[in-house]
Amino acid sequence: MEAIPSTGGFDESAALMREGYLYGTHRFERLQTDMFETRLMLQPAIVMMGEEAAHLICDNERFARKGALPQRVIATLTGREAVHSLDDGAHLRRKRLFLDWLMDETRLGELALLFEDALEDIAARWTLGGVHVLHDDMEHALCAAACRWAGIPVPAAEVPLRTRQLAALIEGAGAVGMRHWRAVVARNHLEDWLVHLVHAVRRNSEHGQDLLHAFCFHSDEEGRLLPARTVAVELLNVLRPTVGVARYVNFAAAAMHAHPEYAGWLRHGGQGELEQFVDEVRRFYPFVPMVVARVREGFAWRSFAFPRGRRVLLDLYATNHDVRLWTDPQRFRPERFAEGSPGAYGLIPQGPGDYARNHRCAGEAVTRTLTGLAVRFLAGAVRYTVPEQDLAVDLARMPTGPASGFVVADVQRTAAWPRGHLYHPQTKQTR
């Protein structure tokens, strides 16, 4: 066995927090490798990048997810006993529940129409004057649409609170200090709120046809209903990432501002141009930094030893900027997707692999569809100015985004968009 290139030193957790999305890239370049060994959170770990590594980490016989995620991420982002930490039959069964709702074209269309309504409300308010922060308004709109779609009753006056709490889970994922503790407090409040709702739904013998009821009455492999707390966790694993789509919308707006040539391209283009633009936003800008797994039983790969229990991280940001996969990866160029895409193990902003068998995010179709709707809205339904502001994206901060949240002003309506006009199903390519 050869020795995996190593970073040396006692522990690099502080370096990861300090360098953010570029932590892996810096070491891949310095060590001239696409795989290195280090210590993170006081445990030995292997960090990898690239298409081959993405294929490897999707090998369910070699890798498990149980016990892989750091406790700080579980306490904030995913919750305990979530689908992210399941393996084998338990994972397949739970994942199918997510896929049946998040990748069904009819249900996805219903969510899209609700988001359209929210975009119409945003346009009506924006055109009254003043300045508006795109990121904040999109989070609010996505939260309202997601809750309505899921059948979760949230009075209009309560939407700002639930939006702030869901956004805190994203902000605090893996963070330290106050961001972490705000996320922990927010998770506790959200789970308690949903646990009460689950109990109320189960006391009613009538089964509704919405996502809330589907999750409340989902059973495990042994035919038992999931604990109410687990149902709450999984409901949040739908609501939270839907609110998180606001970050991709923010990046898309920043991209249109930085590359104005694409505004007309989008305004006059078709579905193909829209999908290319959305996928380039997801490739170029960072969101999820890495996915993590643990080695089930020791094995050798490329003459390197992967010991049993070793934590292995796949660097998504580095893979989405890998020169072996992408021509000129540091350049924002949507038309690259007209020339072809590396596919399920190359374009991996939400994880690699097969949706049903692997841990690739079941909400990827939701992300692409809702981001696409927002892009069409910004490119064609309204006209606005972008006041002077700080649009820098700090790659040392996880998660990140344009510092200002993307402020718009002087908004005017440019077209009357009838209901259903903005929506274009995008599930074919993501299935």
C-alpha positions as CSV (number, residue, x, y, z in Angstrom):
1,M,0.0,0.0,0.0
2,E,1.1,3.5,-0.8
3,A,0.8,6.3,1.8
4,I,-2.0,8.8,1.1
5,P,-0.5,12.3,0.8
6,S,-0.9,14.0,4.2
7,T,-1.3,17.5,5.4
8,G,0.7,16.8,8.6
9,G,0.0,18.6,11.8
10,F,-2.2,17.6,14.7
11,D,-5.7,18.8,13.6
12,E,-6.9,21.1,10.8
13,S,-10.4,21.9,12.0
14,A,-9.4,25.5,12.6
15,A,-8.0,25.7,9.1
16,L,-11.2,24.3,7.6
17,M,-13.2,27.0,9.4
18,R,-10.8,29.7,8.4
19,E,-10.5,28.8,4.7
20,G,-14.0,27.5,4.1
21,Y,-14.8,26.3,0.6
22,L,-11.2,26.6,-0.4
23,Y,-9.8,24.4,2.3
24,G,-9.6,21.3,0.1
25,T,-8.6,23.2,-3.0
26,H,-5.6,24.7,-1.3
27,R,-4.3,21.3,-0.2
28,F,-5.1,19.5,-3.5
29,E,-2.9,22.1,-5.2
30,R,-0.2,22.2,-2.6
31,L,0.2,18.4,-2.4
32,Q,-0.4,17.9,-6.2
33,T,-3.0,15.3,-5.5
34,D,-6.8,14.7,-5.7
35,M,-6.8,13.0,-2.3
36,F,-5.2,13.7,1.0
37,E,-5.2,12.5,4.6
38,T,-5.7,14.9,7.5
39,R,-7.3,15.2,11.0
40,L,-10.6,17.0,11.4
41,M,-12.5,17.3,14.7
42,L,-9.7,15.3,16.3
43,Q,-10.4,12.3,14.0
44,P,-8.3,11.1,11.0
45,A,-10.1,11.8,7.7
46,I,-9.5,11.4,4.0
47,V,-10.6,14.3,1.7
48,M,-11.1,13.6,-2.0
49,M,-12.2,15.4,-5.2
50,G,-13.2,14.5,-8.7
51,E,-15.4,12.2,-10.7
52,E,-13.6,9.0,-9.7
53,A,-13.9,9.9,-6.0
54,A,-17.6,10.7,-6.5
55,H,-18.1,7.2,-7.9
56,L,-16.2,5.7,-5.0
57,I,-18.1,7.4,-2.2
58,C,-21.4,6.2,-3.7
59,D,-20.4,2.6,-3.3
60,N,-22.8,1.5,-0.6
61,E,-21.0,-1.7,0.1
62,R,-17.8,0.2,1.0
63,F,-19.3,3.2,2.7
64,A,-22.0,3.9,5.4
65,R,-23.6,7.2,6.5
66,K,-24.4,6.2,10.0
67,G,-22.0,8.0,12.3
68,A,-20.4,9.9,9.5
69,L,-21.9,13.4,10.0
70,P,-20.3,15.6,12.7
71,Q,-22.6,16.1,15.7
72,R,-22.5,19.8,15.2
73,V,-24.1,19.4,11.7
74,I,-26.7,17.0,13.1
75,A,-27.6,19.4,15.9
76,T,-28.2,22.2,13.4
77,L,-28.7,21.2,9.8
78,T,-30.1,17.7,9.5
79,G,-31.5,16.6,12.9
80,R,-31.2,13.2,14.6
81,E,-32.3,10.0,12.9
82,A,-32.7,11.8,9.6
83,V,-32.5,10.1,6.2
84,H,-29.0,11.4,5.8
85,S,-27.8,9.0,8.5
86,L,-29.5,5.9,7.3
87,D,-28.1,3.0,5.3
88,D,-29.3,0.0,3.3
89,G,-33.0,-0.9,3.4
90,A,-33.9,1.7,6.0
91,H,-32.4,4.4,3.8
92,L,-34.0,3.1,0.6
93,R,-37.5,3.1,2.2
94,R,-37.2,6.5,3.8
95,K,-35.6,8.0,0.7
96,R,-38.5,6.7,-1.5
97,L,-40.9,8.8,0.6
98,F,-38.8,12.0,-0.3
99,L,-38.6,11.0,-4.0
100,D,-42.3,10.4,-4.3
101,W,-43.0,13.9,-3.2
102,L,-40.0,16.0,-4.4
103,M,-39.5,14.5,-7.8
104,D,-43.1,13.9,-8.9
105,E,-43.9,16.3,-11.7
106,T,-47.5,17.0,-10.7
107,R,-46.5,17.7,-7.1
108,L,-43.5,19.7,-8.2
109,G,-45.8,21.7,-10.5
110,E,-48.1,22.5,-7.5
111,L,-45.2,23.8,-5.5
112,A,-44.1,25.9,-8.5
113,L,-47.5,27.5,-8.8
114,L,-47.5,28.5,-5.1
115,F,-44.1,30.0,-5.5
116,E,-45.4,31.9,-8.6
117,D,-48.1,33.4,-6.4
118,A,-45.4,34.5,-3.9
119,L,-43.4,36.1,-6.7
120,E,-46.4,38.0,-7.8
121,D,-46.8,39.3,-4.2
122,I,-43.1,40.3,-4.2
123,A,-43.6,42.2,-7.5
124,A,-46.6,44.0,-6.1
125,R,-44.7,45.1,-3.0
126,W,-41.5,46.0,-4.8
127,T,-43.2,48.3,-7.3
128,L,-44.5,50.5,-4.4
129,G,-41.0,51.9,-4.1
130,G,-38.1,51.7,-1.7
131,V,-35.2,49.3,-1.6
132,H,-35.5,45.6,-1.1
133,V,-33.2,42.8,-0.1
134,L,-33.7,39.9,-2.5
135,H,-32.3,37.2,-0.2
136,D,-34.7,38.1,2.6
137,D,-37.7,38.4,0.4
138,M,-37.0,35.1,-1.4
139,E,-36.5,33.2,1.9
140,H,-39.9,34.5,3.1
141,A,-41.6,33.6,-0.2
142,L,-40.1,30.1,-0.3
143,C,-41.1,29.4,3.3
144,A,-44.7,30.5,2.7
145,A,-44.9,28.4,-0.5
146,A,-43.3,25.3,1.0
147,C,-45.5,25.3,4.1
148,R,-48.7,25.7,2.1
149,W,-47.6,23.0,-0.3
150,A,-46.7,20.6,2.5
151,G,-50.1,21.1,4.2
152,I,-48.4,22.7,7.3
153,P,-50.7,25.4,8.6
154,V,-48.8,28.6,9.2
155,P,-50.7,31.9,9.6
156,A,-49.4,34.8,7.6
157,A,-48.3,36.6,10.7
158,E,-46.2,33.6,11.7
159,V,-44.3,33.2,8.4
160,P,-41.5,35.7,9.3
161,L,-40.8,33.7,12.5
162,R,-40.6,30.3,10.8
163,T,-38.5,31.8,8.0
164,R,-36.0,33.2,10.4
165,Q,-35.8,29.8,12.3
166,L,-35.4,27.8,9.1
167,A,-32.8,30.2,7.8
168,A,-30.9,29.9,11.1
169,L,-30.5,26.1,10.5
170,I,-28.7,26.9,7.3
171,E,-26.6,29.7,8.7
172,G,-25.5,27.6,11.7
173,A,-24.6,24.4,9.9
174,G,-21.2,23.4,11.2
175,A,-20.6,26.9,12.5
176,V,-19.1,27.9,15.9
177,G,-20.1,30.5,18.3
178,M,-23.4,32.4,18.2
179,R,-24.4,31.1,14.7
180,H,-24.2,27.6,16.0
181,W,-26.3,28.3,19.2
182,R,-28.9,30.3,17.3
183,A,-29.3,27.3,15.0
184,V,-29.6,24.8,17.9
185,V,-32.3,27.0,19.6
186,A,-34.1,27.4,16.3
187,R,-34.1,23.6,15.7
188,N,-35.5,22.9,19.2
189,H,-38.4,25.4,18.6
190,L,-39.1,24.1,15.1
191,E,-39.1,20.4,16.1
192,D,-41.3,21.1,19.2
193,W,-43.8,23.0,16.9
194,L,-43.9,20.2,14.4
195,V,-44.1,17.4,17.0
196,H,-47.3,18.9,18.4
197,L,-48.6,19.1,14.8
198,V,-47.8,15.5,14.2
199,H,-49.6,14.3,17.3
200,A,-52.6,16.4,16.2
201,V,-52.7,14.9,12.8
202,R,-52.4,11.3,14.1
203,R,-55.3,11.9,16.5
204,N,-57.4,12.5,13.5
205,S,-58.2,9.2,11.8
206,E,-58.6,10.9,8.4
207,H,-55.5,10.7,6.2
208,G,-55.0,13.9,4.1
209,Q,-53.4,13.9,0.7
210,D,-50.5,16.3,1.5
211,L,-46.9,15.8,2.4
212,L,-47.6,16.4,6.1
213,H,-50.0,13.4,6.3
214,A,-47.7,11.3,4.1
215,F,-44.8,11.8,6.5
216,C,-47.0,11.4,9.6
217,F,-48.2,8.0,8.5
218,H,-45.0,6.7,6.9
219,S,-43.9,3.4,8.4
220,D,-40.4,1.9,8.8
221,E,-39.3,-1.6,7.5
222,E,-41.1,-3.3,10.4
223,G,-44.4,-1.5,9.8
224,R,-44.1,0.9,12.7
225,L,-44.9,4.6,12.4
226,L,-41.9,6.8,12.8
227,P,-41.5,8.6,16.2
228,A,-43.1,12.0,16.1
229,R,-39.7,13.7,16.6
230,T,-38.3,11.9,13.6
231,V,-41.3,13.0,11.5
232,A,-40.6,16.6,12.6
233,V,-36.9,16.2,11.6
234,E,-37.8,14.9,8.2
235,L,-40.4,17.6,7.6
236,L,-37.7,20.1,8.4
237,N,-35.5,18.4,5.8
238,V,-38.0,19.4,3.2
239,L,-38.8,22.9,4.5
240,R,-35.2,23.9,5.3
241,P,-33.6,23.2,1.9
242,T,-36.6,24.8,0.1
243,V,-35.9,28.0,2.0
244,G,-32.2,27.4,1.2
245,V,-33.0,27.8,-2.5
246,A,-33.0,31.6,-1.8
247,R,-29.2,31.4,-1.8
248,Y,-29.1,30.0,-5.4
249,V,-31.6,32.8,-6.4
250,N,-29.3,35.3,-4.8
251,F,-26.3,33.9,-6.7
252,A,-28.3,33.9,-10.0
253,A,-29.2,37.6,-9.5
254,A,-25.5,38.4,-8.8
255,A,-24.5,36.4,-12.0
256,M,-27.0,38.4,-14.1
257,H,-25.7,41.6,-12.7
258,A,-22.0,40.6,-13.2
259,H,-22.7,39.2,-16.7
260,P,-25.5,41.4,-18.2
261,E,-25.1,39.7,-21.5
262,Y,-27.0,36.8,-20.1
263,A,-30.1,38.9,-19.1
264,G,-31.1,39.2,-22.8
265,W,-30.1,35.6,-23.4
266,L,-32.5,34.5,-20.7
267,R,-35.2,37.0,-21.6
268,H,-35.4,35.8,-25.2
269,G,-34.2,32.2,-24.8
270,G,-36.1,29.1,-24.2
271,Q,-36.1,26.3,-21.6
272,G,-32.7,25.1,-22.7
273,E,-31.0,28.4,-22.0
274,L,-32.8,28.7,-18.6
275,E,-31.6,25.3,-17.5
276,Q,-28.1,25.9,-18.7
277,F,-28.0,29.2,-16.7
278,V,-29.4,27.6,-13.5
279,D,-27.0,24.6,-13.7
280,E,-24.0,27.0,-14.2
281,V,-25.1,29.0,-11.1
282,R,-25.2,25.7,-9.2
283,R,-21.8,24.7,-10.5
284,F,-20.0,28.0,-10.2
285,Y,-21.2,29.3,-6.9
286,P,-20.7,27.4,-3.5
287,F,-23.4,26.1,-1.2
288,V,-22.9,22.6,0.2
289,P,-19.1,22.2,0.8
290,M,-18.7,18.5,1.2
291,V,-20.5,15.2,1.7
292,V,-19.2,12.7,4.2
293,A,-19.3,8.9,4.8
294,R,-17.5,6.3,6.8
295,V,-15.7,3.2,5.6
296,R,-17.6,0.0,6.5
297,E,-14.8,-2.5,6.2
298,G,-11.2,-1.7,5.2
299,F,-10.4,-1.8,1.5
300,A,-7.8,-0.7,-1.0
301,W,-8.3,1.8,-3.8
302,R,-5.6,3.1,-6.2
303,S,-3.1,1.2,-4.0
304,F,-4.2,3.3,-1.0
305,A,-5.6,1.8,2.2
306,F,-9.0,3.0,3.5
307,P,-9.2,1.7,7.1
308,R,-12.4,0.6,8.7
309,G,-14.3,3.4,10.3
310,R,-12.3,6.2,8.5
311,R,-14.3,9.3,7.8
312,V,-14.1,10.2,4.1
313,L,-15.2,13.6,2.7
314,L,-15.9,14.4,-1.0
315,D,-15.2,18.0,-1.8
316,L,-18.1,19.2,-3.9
317,Y,-16.8,22.7,-4.6
318,A,-13.5,21.4,-5.8
319,T,-15.1,18.8,-8.0
320,N,-17.4,21.4,-9.5
321,H,-14.3,23.4,-10.4
322,D,-12.1,20.4,-11.5
323,V,-10.1,21.2,-14.6
324,R,-10.3,17.6,-15.6
325,L,-14.1,17.9,-15.9
326,W,-14.6,21.6,-16.8
327,T,-13.0,23.8,-19.4
328,D,-12.0,27.1,-17.8
329,P,-13.9,26.2,-14.5
330,Q,-13.3,29.6,-12.9
331,R,-15.3,31.4,-15.7
332,F,-19.1,31.7,-15.5
333,R,-20.2,30.3,-18.8
334,P,-23.7,28.7,-18.9
335,E,-23.4,27.7,-22.6
336,R,-20.9,25.0,-21.5
337,F,-24.0,22.8,-20.8
338,A,-25.1,23.0,-24.4
339,E,-21.9,21.2,-25.1
340,G,-22.6,18.4,-22.6
341,S,-22.4,17.8,-18.9
342,P,-20.2,15.4,-16.8
343,G,-23.5,14.0,-15.4
344,A,-24.3,12.5,-12.0
345,Y,-20.7,12.3,-10.8
346,G,-19.4,15.6,-12.2
347,L,-22.0,18.2,-11.7
348,I,-22.6,17.6,-8.0
349,P,-23.6,20.7,-6.1
350,Q,-26.1,18.6,-4.1
351,G,-24.1,15.4,-4.0
352,P,-23.3,12.6,-6.5
353,G,-24.9,9.4,-7.6
354,D,-28.3,7.9,-8.0
355,Y,-31.2,9.6,-6.3
356,A,-32.9,6.4,-5.0
357,R,-29.8,4.2,-4.2
358,N,-27.4,6.9,-3.0
359,H,-27.6,10.0,-0.8
360,R,-27.9,12.5,-3.6
361,C,-30.3,15.2,-2.5
362,A,-33.9,14.3,-3.4
363,G,-34.7,18.0,-3.7
364,E,-32.5,18.7,-6.6
365,A,-35.5,19.0,-9.0
366,V,-37.1,21.4,-6.5
367,T,-33.9,23.5,-6.5
368,R,-33.6,23.7,-10.2
369,T,-37.3,24.4,-10.8
370,L,-37.7,27.1,-8.2
371,T,-34.4,28.8,-9.1
372,G,-35.5,28.7,-12.7
373,L,-38.8,30.4,-11.8
374,A,-37.0,33.1,-9.9
375,V,-34.5,33.7,-12.8
376,R,-37.4,34.0,-15.3
377,F,-39.1,36.5,-12.9
378,L,-36.0,38.6,-12.4
379,A,-35.0,38.6,-16.1
380,G,-38.4,39.2,-17.6
381,A,-41.2,40.2,-15.2
382,V,-39.5,43.1,-13.5
383,R,-37.0,45.8,-14.2
384,Y,-34.8,47.2,-11.4
385,T,-31.7,49.0,-10.5
386,V,-28.9,47.6,-8.4
387,P,-27.6,50.3,-6.0
388,E,-24.0,50.4,-4.9
389,Q,-23.4,47.6,-2.4
390,D,-21.0,44.9,-1.4
391,L,-21.7,41.9,-3.7
392,A,-18.5,40.1,-2.7
393,V,-18.8,36.4,-2.1
394,D,-16.6,35.3,0.8
395,L,-15.4,31.8,0.1
396,A,-14.1,31.5,3.7
397,R,-17.6,31.7,5.0
398,M,-19.8,28.6,5.0
399,P,-22.6,29.0,3.8
400,T,-21.8,32.1,1.8
401,G,-23.5,34.5,-0.6
402,P,-23.3,38.1,-1.8
403,A,-22.6,40.1,1.3
404,S,-25.4,42.6,0.8
405,G,-28.1,40.0,0.2
406,F,-28.5,41.7,-3.3
407,V,-30.4,44.9,-2.8
408,V,-32.7,46.1,-5.6
409,A,-34.4,49.5,-6.1
410,D,-36.6,51.4,-8.6
411,V,-38.6,48.3,-9.4
412,Q,-41.0,48.4,-12.3
413,R,-43.2,45.7,-13.8
414,T,-42.4,44.9,-17.4
415,A,-45.0,42.2,-18.2
416,A,-48.1,40.6,-16.9
417,W,-47.3,37.0,-16.2
418,P,-50.4,34.8,-16.2
419,R,-50.6,31.9,-13.7
420,G,-48.5,29.0,-15.0
421,H,-46.5,31.0,-17.4
422,L,-43.3,31.0,-15.4
423,Y,-43.3,27.3,-14.7
424,H,-41.5,24.8,-16.9
425,P,-41.1,21.2,-15.6
426,Q,-37.4,20.3,-15.2
427,T,-37.6,16.8,-13.7
428,K,-36.7,14.8,-16.9
429,Q,-33.0,15.6,-16.7
430,T,-32.9,15.2,-12.9
431,R,-34.5,11.9,-12.6
